Amino acid sequence: MNNNIARLTLIVLSSLFSLLATTAQAAPIYADSLVATSSTSAIGTGNVLGAPDRDGLFFGNPAIVGAYVEVGFSSPVTDGPGTDLHLFDIDSQHVDTGEKVDVLASSNGTDYTFIGSAFGGTDSTQGVIDINGLFTGPISFLRIVQASNGADAYDLDAVGAFYLAPVPLPASLWLFGSGLLTLFSLRKRHSS
């Protein structure tokens, strides 16, 4: 009987540790820090942090190719199955493929890797990015760069991410789990 309790406890603890180690989101989390903007561009000063609120920034008027904004996530995000990021456009009236931004990812805020492009408008496929292995490891920062040189610039409202990076369990939790298992095995020996 005690053997079965020890096995059941081990299974429950293993499941709990696995669940705590990785987290996937159904709804997006949003960029929550403004890291930098390009100093050579006339970027609007609206809010691009948090959930979409139709108050954002634009990359010049007319568009300034190379103008950028860098945003950060307090909880690092990662590449998951399917759509990983969603850039929200302020303009809810139409889809505008002439408004294009390139999106680059970084774990340290210094080294950036291109992970995709997004286009203006509210069509759900216009602003979504599937990283699809282009960046490995946790992403803490995104640089969004105006890529098209049309008359109208991209109007950025918010940046959402769908998958939180795995969070390693603290050593104290592993120690606690192994301590519980030791207590169960000692109890079994004592009762024998």
C-alpha positions in Angstrom: 0.0 0.0 0.0 2.8 2.5 1.0 4.6 1.6 -2.3 1.5 2.7 -4.3 1.2 5.9 -2.3 4.9 6.7 -3.0 4.5 6.0 -6.8 1.3 8.1 -7.0 3.0 11.0 -5.2 6.0 10.8 -7.6 3.6 10.9 -10.6 1.7 13.8 -9.2 4.9 15.8 -8.4 6.4 15.0 -11.9 3.2 16.3 -13.5 3.1 19.4 -11.4 6.8 20.2 -12.2 6.2 19.7 -15.9 3.1 21.9 -15.8 5.0 24.7 -13.9 8.0 24.5 -16.2 6.3 25.5 -19.4 3.3 27.8 -20.0 1.3 28.4 -23.2 -1.1 31.3 -23.5 -4.5 31.2 -25.2 -4.8 35.0 -25.2 -1.9 37.2 -26.0 0.3 38.9 -23.5 1.4 42.4 -24.6 4.7 44.3 -24.8 5.0 46.3 -21.6 8.1 48.4 -21.9 9.3 50.9 -24.5 13.0 50.3 -24.9 14.0 52.7 -27.7 12.9 54.6 -30.8 15.1 55.7 -33.7 16.5 59.1 -33.2 16.4 60.1 -36.8 12.7 59.6 -37.4 9.5 61.6 -36.8 7.8 58.8 -34.9 4.5 59.6 -33.2 4.5 59.4 -29.4 1.4 57.4 -28.9 1.2 54.4 -26.6 2.2 51.0 -28.1 2.2 49.2 -24.7 -0.5 46.9 -23.4 -3.6 45.8 -25.2 -4.7 47.6 -28.4 -6.4 50.9 -27.6 -6.3 52.7 -30.9 -3.6 55.1 -29.6 -0.2 54.2 -31.0 2.6 55.6 -33.1 3.3 56.0 -36.8 6.7 55.8 -38.5 6.7 59.2 -40.2 4.4 61.1 -42.5 5.3 60.2 -45.2 6.8 56.9 -44.1 10.5 57.0 -43.1 12.2 53.8 -44.1 14.3 52.5 -41.3 12.4 54.3 -38.5 11.9 51.8 -35.6 10.7 51.2 -32.1 11.9 48.6 -29.7 9.5 47.1 -27.2 10.1 44.6 -24.4 8.2 41.9 -22.5 8.7 41.5 -18.8 8.0 37.7 -19.2 10.1 36.4 -22.1 8.1 34.8 -25.0 9.1 32.0 -27.4 8.3 30.2 -30.6 5.3 27.9 -30.3 3.1 26.0 -32.7 1.4 28.3 -35.2 1.1 32.1 -34.8 3.5 33.5 -32.2 3.1 37.3 -32.5 0.4 39.7 -33.5 1.1 43.4 -34.4 -2.0 45.5 -34.1 -2.6 48.4 -36.6 -4.4 51.5 -35.4 -6.3 51.8 -38.7 -9.4 49.6 -38.4 -11.0 50.7 -41.6 -9.1 48.7 -44.3 -6.2 46.4 -45.1 -3.2 48.2 -46.5 -0.4 46.0 -47.7 1.5 49.1 -48.7 2.2 49.6 -45.0 5.0 47.1 -44.1 7.2 46.7 -41.1 10.0 44.2 -40.5 10.1 42.5 -37.1 13.4 41.5 -35.4 13.7 39.6 -32.1 16.4 39.6 -29.4 16.9 37.9 -26.1 19.5 40.5 -24.8 18.4 43.8 -26.5 21.6 44.0 -28.5 21.7 41.2 -31.1 18.6 41.1 -33.3 17.4 38.5 -35.8 14.7 39.0 -38.5 11.7 36.9 -37.8 9.1 38.2 -40.3 7.1 41.1 -41.7 3.7 42.6 -40.9 1.3 44.7 -43.0 -1.2 47.4 -42.2 -4.9 46.8 -41.6 -7.1 44.8 -39.3 -7.4 41.5 -41.3 -6.2 38.9 -38.8 -3.6 37.6 -41.2 -2.0 40.9 -41.9 -0.2 41.4 -38.6 0.5 37.9 -37.5 4.0 36.3 -37.4 4.9 32.7 -37.0 8.6 32.6 -35.9 8.8 29.0 -37.2 12.3 28.3 -35.9 13.9 31.6 -37.1 14.8 32.5 -33.5 15.6 30.0 -30.8 15.5 30.7 -27.1 13.5 33.3 -25.1 12.6 36.6 -26.8 12.6 39.6 -24.5 12.8 42.4 -27.1 11.3 43.2 -30.5 12.5 45.8 -32.9 9.8 46.9 -35.4 11.2 48.7 -38.4 9.3 50.7 -41.1 10.1 48.8 -44.4 7.8 50.3 -47.0 8.3 53.8 -48.4 4.8 54.6 -49.4 2.9 57.8 -48.6 1.4 56.2 -45.5 3.5 54.7 -42.7 2.6 51.7 -40.6 0.4 52.7 -37.6 1.5 50.5 -34.6 -1.1 50.1 -31.8 0.2 47.1 -29.8 2.3 44.0 -29.9 0.9 40.7 -28.6 2.7 37.4 -28.0 1.0 34.0 -27.6 3.7 31.8 -25.9 5.6 32.4 -22.7 9.1 31.0 -22.6 9.6 27.9 -20.3 10.4 29.0 -16.8 13.0 26.8 -15.0 11.9 25.6 -11.6 13.9 27.0 -8.7 16.3 24.5 -7.0 14.3 24.9 -3.8 11.2 23.3 -5.4 13.2 20.3 -6.7 14.8 20.0 -3.2 11.3 20.1 -1.6 10.0 17.4 -4.0 13.0 15.1 -3.3 12.6 15.7 0.4 8.9 14.6 0.2 10.0 11.4 -1.6 12.6 10.7 1.0 10.1 11.1 3.8 7.7 8.6 2.1 10.5 6.1 1.6 11.6 6.5 5.3 8.0 6.0 6.4 7.8 2.8 4.3 11.0 1.4 5.9 9.9 2.4 9.4 6.5 0.7 8.9 8.1 -2.6 7.6 
